[in-house]
């Protein structure tokens, strides 16, 4: 008899995927072999023609080294899907960092000023190679931080968020209520972002957490898109609505 712990990692069959964006892949094992669902290689073909060129053209340059109110006022001038070029200071933090910030609020301590003054990028840096400012530093999937947004924004923090993937309605509602924005970055080219756009990296708090610590980066020409704005618009919802309308027709 073989005794194993009751944990998914002890399953004799495992399947590794790159990120949560791929965790809906279907797979099966039978006597004929192992079968894994083949994903679409060109998902862009499902985007309605009218929306395929959304965001094309010259990117809007955004200076992040200004008061947050000025940055928000600039973003408010543009619709969702607008392509941006971010330049300046960004705070970096993911799951545990958000839990730490929530703990401060729950204890009546308030938020640190840096989370009020700067956008927050949901990410964690890999080990920095020699000659580089940072290791790979790509966005993580944003949905895991959805439950924190309303509380943080109500206290003046996390007004501009940067990550990948869609957000829940509660994030759209929070941004509409508090005047915040969710910007999408590109999932995949983490090393390219580190090499070309990230100019410096330093730990701000919780160094004992390693990559889960809170960091500060300086960026130049960092690519992003407006996905959720301060008016209740959600880029992904617009795409889905357009597809549904096409199906009805």
C-alpha positions in Angstrom: 0.0 0.0 0.0 1.3 3.5 -0.9 0.2 6.3 1.3 0.0 9.8 -0.2 -1.0 13.1 1.3 -4.4 14.5 0.4 -3.1 17.2 -2.0 -3.5 17.7 -5.7 0.2 17.7 -6.1 0.4 14.0 -5.1 -1.9 13.0 -8.0 0.1 10.5 -10.1 -0.9 12.4 -13.3 -0.1 16.1 -13.5 -0.5 18.8 -16.1 1.5 22.0 -16.1 0.2 25.2 -17.8 1.7 28.6 -18.2 -0.8 30.7 -16.2 -4.4 30.9 -15.1 -5.4 32.1 -18.6 -4.9 28.5 -19.8 -6.4 26.6 -16.8 -9.7 25.9 -18.6 -8.0 23.6 -21.1 -9.7 20.2 -21.1 -7.8 17.0 -21.1 -8.6 13.3 -20.8 -6.8 10.0 -20.5 -8.2 6.8 -21.8 -6.9 3.5 -23.2 -6.1 5.1 -26.5 -3.8 7.7 -25.0 -3.6 11.2 -23.5 -5.8 13.9 -25.1 -5.4 17.6 -24.6 -7.7 20.2 -26.1 -6.1 22.2 -28.9 -6.4 25.9 -28.4 -7.0 28.5 -31.0 -3.8 29.9 -32.5 -5.4 33.0 -33.9 -8.0 34.2 -31.4 -7.9 37.6 -33.1 -10.1 36.4 -35.9 -13.0 36.3 -33.4 -12.7 40.1 -32.7 -15.4 42.0 -34.7 -13.9 43.9 -37.7 -15.0 47.2 -36.3 -12.9 46.6 -33.1 -9.8 45.0 -34.7 -8.0 48.3 -35.1 -9.0 49.7 -31.7 -5.9 51.1 -30.0 -3.8 51.2 -33.1 -1.9 54.4 -33.9 0.5 56.3 -31.8 0.4 55.5 -28.1 -0.6 58.2 -25.6 2.4 59.1 -23.5 1.6 59.2 -19.8 4.0 60.8 -17.3 3.5 59.0 -14.0 5.8 61.3 -12.0 2.9 63.8 -11.5 0.2 64.0 -8.8 -2.2 61.2 -9.1 -5.1 63.5 -9.8 -3.4 64.8 -12.9 -2.7 61.3 -14.2 -6.4 60.3 -13.6 -7.6 63.4 -15.4 -5.5 62.6 -18.4 -6.7 59.0 -18.6 -10.3 60.1 -18.2 -10.0 61.8 -21.6 -9.6 58.6 -23.5 -11.8 55.6 -24.2 -11.2 52.0 -23.2 -8.8 50.2 -25.7 -6.6 53.3 -25.9 -2.9 52.3 -26.2 -0.6 54.0 -23.6 3.1 54.5 -23.1 3.8 54.7 -19.4 6.8 56.6 -18.1 7.8 57.1 -14.5 7.3 55.4 -11.1 5.2 52.3 -10.6 4.7 50.2 -7.4 4.9 46.5 -7.8 2.9 44.0 -5.7 0.8 40.9 -5.9 -1.2 38.6 -3.7 0.6 38.8 -0.4 1.3 42.5 -0.8 -2.4 43.1 -1.2 -3.2 41.0 1.9 -0.6 43.1 3.9 -2.3 46.4 2.7 -5.7 45.1 3.7 -4.4 44.0 7.1 -3.2 47.6 7.7 -6.6 49.0 6.9 -8.4 46.4 9.0 -6.1 47.4 11.9 -6.9 51.1 11.4 -3.4 52.0 10.3 -4.2 53.5 6.9 -2.4 53.0 3.6 1.2 53.9 2.9 1.6 57.0 0.8 3.3 55.2 -2.1 0.2 53.2 -2.9 -1.7 56.5 -3.1 0.9 58.3 -5.2 1.7 55.7 -7.8 0.0 53.0 -10.0 0.4 49.5 -8.8 1.6 46.7 -11.2 0.5 43.2 -10.3 3.7 41.3 -10.7 6.8 39.9 -9.0 10.4 40.2 -10.3 12.5 37.1 -11.2 16.1 37.1 -10.2 18.0 40.0 -11.8 20.6 38.8 -14.4 24.0 40.6 -14.4 23.9 43.8 -16.4 20.1 44.3 -16.2 18.0 46.5 -14.0 15.5 43.7 -13.3 14.8 40.1 -14.0 11.7 39.1 -16.0 8.8 41.1 -14.7 5.6 40.3 -16.5 2.0 40.9 -15.3 0.1 38.3 -13.3 -3.6 37.6 -13.8 -5.5 40.4 -12.2 -8.6 38.6 -11.0 -7.1 37.3 -7.8 -6.8 40.9 -6.5 -10.4 41.9 -7.3 -11.7 41.6 -3.8 -9.2 44.2 -2.5 -10.0 47.0 -5.0 -13.0 48.7 -3.5 -11.5 48.9 0.0 -8.1 50.2 -1.3 -9.6 52.8 -3.6 -12.0 54.0 -0.9 -8.9 54.8 1.1 -7.2 56.6 -1.8 -4.9 53.7 -3.0 -4.7 51.5 -6.0 -6.3 54.1 -8.2 -4.5 52.9 -11.3 -3.9 49.1 -11.6 -1.8 47.4 -14.2 -2.0 43.6 -14.9 -3.4 41.2 -17.4 -6.8 39.6 -18.0 -10.3 40.7 -17.4 -11.8 41.9 -14.1 -15.0 41.2 -12.3 -18.0 43.6 -12.2 -17.0 44.6 -8.6 -13.8 46.2 -10.0 -15.6 48.1 -12.8 -18.1 49.3 -10.1 -15.2 50.4 -7.8 -13.4 52.3 -10.6 -16.7 54.0 -11.5 -17.4 54.9 -7.9 -13.9 56.1 -6.9 -12.6 57.4 -10.3 -10.0 54.6 -10.8 -8.6 52.8 -13.8 -7.5 49.3 -14.7 -4.8 49.1 -17.4 -3.9 46.0 -19.2 -0.3 45.0 -19.9 0.8 42.2 -22.3 1.2 38.7 -20.9 4.1 36.8 -22.3 7.1 39.1 -23.0 8.2 39.5 -19.4 11.9 39.4 -20.3 11.4 41.9 -23.1 9.6 44.3 -20.7 12.5 44.0 -18.2 15.1 44.5 -20.9 13.5 47.4 -22.7 11.2 49.3 -20.4 12.3 48.8 -16.7 15.1 51.1 -15.8 15.4 50.5 -12.1 14.1 48.2 -9.3 14.1 48.5 -5.6 12.3 46.9 -2.7 10.0 49.2 -0.8 8.7 46.9 2.0 8.6 43.3 3.2 11.9 42.1 1.7 11.5 38.9 3.6 8.7 38.0 1.1 11.1 37.7 -1.8 9.3 38.3 -5.1 6.1 38.8 -3.2 7.5 41.9 -1.5 6.4 45.4 -2.5 8.8 46.9 -5.1 9.2 50.2 -6.9 10.2 50.4 -10.6 11.1 53.2 -13.0 9.8 52.6 -16.5 10.2 54.1 -19.9 7.7 53.5 -22.8 6.0 50.7 -20.9 3.1 49.4 -23.0 -0.4 49.3 -21.6 -4.1 49.7 -22.7 -7.1 51.2 -20.9 -9.3 48.2 -20.1 -11.6 49.6 -17.3 -12.2 53.4 -17.0 -13.8 55.8 -14.5 -17.1 55.8 -16.3 -18.1 52.2 -15.8 -16.8 51.0 -19.2 -15.1 47.6 -19.5 -13.2 46.7 -22.7 -13.8 43.0 -22.3 -17.5 43.4 -21.7 -17.8 45.5 -24.9 -16.1 42.8 -26.9 -18.4 40.1 -25.4 -21.5 42.2 -26.1 -20.5 42.8 -29.7 -19.9 39.0 -30.2 -23.3 38.2 -28.7 -25.0 40.8 -30.9 -23.4 39.2 -34.0 -24.6 35.8 -32.9 -28.2 37.0 -32.6 -28.1 38.5 -36.0 
